Amino acid sequence: MSAEKIGKTTGKINEFKSCTIIGGAGMLGLEIAKQLHAEGKKIRILDLVNSGENIFEEYVGDIRNMEDIVRACQGSDVVFQTAAAVWDPKTPAHIYDEVNLFGNHNVIEACRELKIKRLVYSSTIDVVVDGRKPITNGDESLPYPAKMPKDNYCRTKIIAEKEVIKSNNDGLLTCALRPAGMYGPRDKYHLANIIKNAKGKANLRVGDGSAKFSHVYSENAAHAHVLAAKNLYEGSPVAGSIYFITDHQPAENLFDFMAPFLMGLGLKPPEKSIPYPLAYWLGWINEKINPRSVFNTFSIIQTCLDHTYVHDKAAKDFGYEPIVSKKEAFERTLAWFKENNS
C-alpha cells in the first residue's frame, strides 16, 4: 500500500486551471506535471526533449529562445521554472550563463509579457554553500556567500534566484524553492554518480562518516512546488520568499544513505575511506590536472562537512510535509534504476 497522504495547506488557497512546467521532462518537472495532471489541471511542458508520457501538451524548445517560452506559456495561470544547466564540471562556463541567467531572465520576461500572475522557481541548497564551513540544520536566515563562488553552477543559481525574488512586483508573484539533494526516478546526477563510482575501480568513501547531508525525494519536492503555487497570492508570505525543501529528518551520511540503493542493484558499497584532509588535497590537485572531473574540492566539501537543512518555514507558510515515506521513496527509486540501468 502506498505511504502517500494528502498534504496540508495553510491560509487562502488560490487554485489555478492551467500551468506550464519549464523543464517538465526532467526528474522534478515531470513529477510536478503528474501531480497537477492528477488534479485535472491543463498541463503544458517545455523541454529540450519530449517526456514520453503522452498525457501532456508538450513543446520541444529551449529557454534561451524567447519565442519557445511564449509559445509554451501562452494562456497559463502559473509557470514552474525547473530548467537549469546542473552542476557538472564537464559543462562549459558559457552554458551556465546562457541557460541559468539569460534563459531564466527570458522566463521572467515572458511571464510579464503574457501577464502570467505566478512564477515558482526551482533553486538549490548550493546557493548558500561557501565552500568552507559546515551547515547544520540550515534555514532561510542563511546568507549568500560573502564572495561569489567560482563554481559556475552556484554562481549562476545565486544570481538567478536573486532576480526571481526581485521580480516579485508589478503584477507578477514569485517564490523560490531550494530542494536538498534530490533523488528519485530519472535521477541523472545524484544517485547516478554514486552508482557509476560503485562500478568503477576507485570505489571509496570520503570522510569519516560523521558528516550528514539532507535529501529530498522528487515527488516530495514536486508536492512542495504545487503547494507553493497554490499559496502564492497577494499578501501571502509565500510571495517574494525562499524556502528549503527537505525530506524526513534526521539527515544521514551520504554514503550510508546510498548504500541500500547500491546493494539493491547488486553493487558493493564502498568500504575503504579517505580522510577529509587527504581527500581535499587530492581533490585540489585533481581539479588542477583534470578540471572536468567530479572529484574536486567542491564535491569533497559537500561530502565531508555537514550540509543539512530544515523545511520549517515551508511547513509554516504553505503546509509542506513529505507525502511519500522514506521506505516508499526507496522502493520506487530502486525499481526505476533496476529497469533503466541494466
C-alpha positions in Angstrom: 0.0 0.0 0.0 1.3 3.5 -0.8 2.5 5.6 2.0 1.2 8.7 0.4 -1.1 11.1 2.2 -2.8 14.3 1.3 -0.7 17.2 2.1 -1.9 20.1 4.3 -2.2 23.7 3.1 -2.4 26.9 5.1 -4.2 30.1 4.7 -6.0 31.2 1.5 -5.7 28.7 -1.4 -5.5 30.3 -4.9 -6.3 27.4 -7.3 -5.5 27.6 -10.9 -6.7 25.8 -14.1 -3.6 25.7 -16.3 0.2 25.8 -15.9 3.4 25.4 -17.8 6.3 23.4 -16.4 9.6 24.5 -18.0 12.0 21.6 -17.7 8.9 19.4 -17.5 10.7 16.3 -18.9 13.2 16.2 -16.0 13.1 14.4 -12.7 11.4 17.3 -10.8 9.4 18.9 -13.6 7.8 15.6 -14.6 6.6 14.9 -11.0 5.1 18.4 -10.8 3.3 17.7 -14.1 2.0 14.3 -13.0 0.7 15.6 -9.7 -1.1 18.5 -11.3 -2.5 16.3 -14.1 -4.0 14.1 -11.4 -5.8 17.1 -10.1 -7.3 17.8 -13.6 -5.1 20.8 -14.4 -4.3 21.7 -18.0 -0.6 20.9 -18.3 2.0 22.2 -20.8 5.6 21.2 -20.8 8.6 22.9 -22.3 11.8 21.0 -22.5 14.6 20.1 -24.9 13.1 16.6 -25.3 9.7 15.0 -25.1 8.8 13.4 -21.7 7.5 10.3 -23.4 4.4 10.3 -21.1 1.9 11.2 -23.9 -0.6 12.8 -21.5 0.5 16.4 -21.6 0.6 19.2 -24.1 4.3 19.2 -24.9 6.6 21.7 -26.6 10.2 20.9 -27.5 12.2 24.1 -27.2 14.9 26.0 -25.3 14.6 28.7 -22.7 17.3 30.5 -24.4 14.7 31.2 -27.2 12.1 33.7 -26.1 9.7 32.5 -28.8 9.7 28.9 -27.4 8.8 30.2 -23.9 6.0 32.4 -25.1 4.6 29.6 -27.2 4.5 27.2 -24.3 3.3 29.6 -21.7 0.5 31.3 -23.6 -2.7 31.1 -21.6 -1.2 29.5 -18.5 -2.1 30.7 -15.0 1.2 29.6 -13.4 4.7 28.9 -14.6 7.1 26.5 -12.8 10.6 27.2 -13.9 12.6 24.0 -13.1 15.0 24.1 -16.1 18.7 24.6 -15.5 22.2 23.7 -16.5 23.0 21.5 -13.5 26.3 21.0 -11.7 28.8 19.1 -13.9 32.5 20.0 -14.3 32.2 19.0 -17.9 29.7 21.7 -18.8 31.4 24.8 -20.3 31.0 28.0 -18.3 29.1 29.8 -21.1 26.3 27.2 -20.9 25.5 28.1 -17.3 25.3 31.8 -18.2 23.2 31.2 -21.3 20.7 28.8 -19.5 20.7 29.7 -15.8 21.0 33.5 -16.3 19.8 34.5 -19.8 17.3 31.7 -20.1 15.8 32.4 -16.7 15.6 36.1 -17.4 13.6 35.1 -20.6 11.2 33.2 -18.4 10.6 36.2 -16.2 10.1 38.5 -19.1 7.7 36.1 -20.8 5.6 35.9 -17.7 5.3 39.7 -17.7 4.6 39.9 -21.4 1.8 37.3 -21.1 0.5 38.8 -17.9 1.0 35.5 -16.0 0.5 36.1 -12.3 2.6 33.4 -10.7 6.1 32.0 -11.1 7.6 29.3 -9.0 11.4 28.9 -9.4 13.4 25.8 -8.6 16.6 26.9 -6.9 19.1 24.8 -4.9 20.7 24.5 -1.5 24.0 25.2 -3.2 23.3 29.0 -3.2 24.3 29.2 0.5 27.3 27.0 0.4 30.5 29.0 0.8 32.8 26.0 0.3 34.4 26.2 3.7 32.0 26.0 6.7 29.6 23.2 7.5 25.9 23.9 7.6 23.8 22.2 10.2 20.0 22.5 10.2 20.3 25.5 8.0 17.3 27.7 7.5 16.3 30.6 5.3 18.3 33.1 7.5 21.5 31.8 5.9 23.1 34.4 3.8 24.5 34.0 0.3 28.4 33.6 0.4 30.2 36.8 1.1 32.3 36.2 -2.0 30.7 35.0 -5.3 31.6 31.3 -5.8 34.0 30.3 -8.6 31.8 27.3 -9.3 29.6 28.3 -12.3 26.6 26.4 -11.2 26.4 28.0 -7.7 27.3 31.4 -9.1 24.5 31.5 -11.8 21.9 30.0 -9.5 22.6 32.7 -6.9 22.2 35.4 -9.5 19.1 33.8 -11.0 17.4 33.3 -7.6 18.0 36.9 -6.7 16.4 38.1 -9.9 13.4 35.9 -9.4 12.8 37.2 -5.9 13.4 40.8 -7.0 10.8 40.3 -9.8 8.0 39.8 -7.2 6.2 43.0 -8.0 4.1 44.8 -10.6 1.6 42.0 -11.0 4.0 39.1 -11.0 4.2 37.0 -7.8 7.3 34.9 -7.4 8.9 32.5 -5.0 12.0 30.2 -5.0 12.3 26.7 -3.6 15.6 25.2 -2.7 15.3 21.4 -2.7 18.0 19.4 -0.9 20.0 16.7 -2.6 17.2 15.3 -4.9 16.8 11.7 -5.8 14.2 9.5 -7.5 13.3 8.1 -10.8 15.1 9.7 -13.8 17.9 10.9 -11.5 20.8 11.5 -13.9 23.2 13.1 -11.4 23.0 12.4 -7.7 22.4 8.7 -7.3 23.6 8.1 -10.9 27.1 9.3 -9.9 27.2 7.1 -6.8 26.3 4.1 -9.0 28.9 5.0 -11.5 31.6 5.2 -8.8 30.5 1.8 -7.3 31.0 0.2 -10.8 34.5 1.8 -11.1 37.9 0.9 -9.7 38.0 3.8 -7.2 35.0 2.8 -5.1 35.9 4.7 -1.9 34.1 6.5 0.8 35.3 10.1 1.6 35.5 11.4 5.1 35.0 9.7 8.5 31.3 9.0 8.1 30.1 11.7 10.6 29.0 14.3 8.1 25.3 14.5 7.3 23.6 15.5 4.1 20.0 16.4 3.5 18.0 14.7 0.8 14.5 15.1 -0.7 12.6 12.6 -2.9 11.5 14.0 -6.2 7.7 13.5 -5.6 8.0 15.3 -2.2 9.9 18.2 -3.8 7.2 18.4 -6.5 4.5 18.4 -3.9 6.2 21.5 -2.3 6.2 23.3 -5.6 2.5 22.6 -6.1 1.6 23.8 -2.6 3.8 26.9 -3.1 1.9 27.8 -6.3 -1.5 27.4 -4.7 -0.4 29.6 -1.8 1.1 32.3 -4.0 -1.3 35.3 -3.9 -1.3 39.0 -3.0 -0.5 39.4 0.7 0.7 35.8 1.1 4.0 35.2 3.0 5.0 33.0 0.1 5.2 35.9 -2.4 8.8 37.0 -2.7 10.0 34.3 -0.3 12.6 31.5 -0.4 12.2 28.0 1.0 14.4 25.0 1.8 12.6 21.7 0.9 13.8 18.5 2.6 12.6 15.0 3.4 12.1 13.2 6.6 14.6 14.0 9.4 17.2 13.3 10.6 19.6 13.5 7.7 22.2 10.8 7.2 25.7 10.4 5.9 25.7 10.4 2.1 27.4 7.0 1.8 25.1 5.4 4.4 22.1 6.8 2.6 23.2 5.5 -0.7 24.3 2.0 0.5 20.9 0.4 0.3 20.4 1.5 -3.3 23.8 0.0 -4.3 23.1 -3.3 -2.5 19.6 -3.4 -4.1 21.3 -3.1 -7.5 23.8 -5.8 -6.7 26.7 -3.4 -6.2 29.1 -3.3 -3.3 29.0 -0.2 -1.2 32.5 1.4 -0.7 34.2 0.2 2.5 37.6 1.9 2.4 37.7 5.6 3.1 39.9 8.6 2.5 40.2 11.1 5.4 38.8 14.5 4.7 42.2 16.4 4.7 43.8 14.0 2.3 40.7 13.9 0.1 40.6 17.7 -0.1 44.3 17.8 -1.0 43.8 15.1 -3.7 40.7 16.9 -5.0 42.6 20.2 -5.2 45.4 18.5 -7.2 42.9 16.6 -9.4 40.9 19.7 -10.3 44.1 21.4 -11.5 45.1 18.4 -13.6 41.6 17.4 -14.7 39.3 20.4 -14.2 36.3 18.5 -15.6 36.4 15.7 -13.0 33.7 15.4 -10.4 36.4 14.6 -7.8 37.2 18.2 -6.8 37.2 20.3 -3.7 33.5 21.3 -4.1 32.3 17.7 -4.1 34.7 16.8 -1.2 33.5 19.7 1.0 29.8 18.8 0.3 30.5 15.2 1.3 32.8 15.6 4.3 31.2 18.5 6.1 27.6 18.7 7.4 25.1 20.1 4.8 21.8 19.7 6.5 18.7 21.9 6.2 15.2 22.2 7.7 11.9 23.0 5.9 10.1 24.6 8.9 9.4 27.8 7.0 7.7 25.8 4.2 5.7 23.9 6.7 4.5 27.1 8.4 3.8 29.2 5.2 2.2 26.6 2.9 1.8 23.4 4.9 4.6 21.4 3.3 5.4 18.0 4.7 6.7 15.0 2.7 3.8 12.9 1.2 5.9 9.8 0.4 7.7 7.9 3.1 11.4 7.1 3.0 10.6 3.4 2.5 8.3 4.0 -0.4 10.7 6.5 -2.0 13.5 4.0 -1.8 11.4 1.2 -3.3 10.1 3.4 -6.2 13.6 4.8 -7.0 15.3 1.4 -6.8 12.6 -0.1 -9.1 13.2 2.6 -11.7 17.0 2.1 -11.6 16.6 -1.6 -11.9 14.5 -1.2 -15.0 16.6 1.5 -16.6 20.2 0.8 -15.7 20.7 -2.8 -16.5 
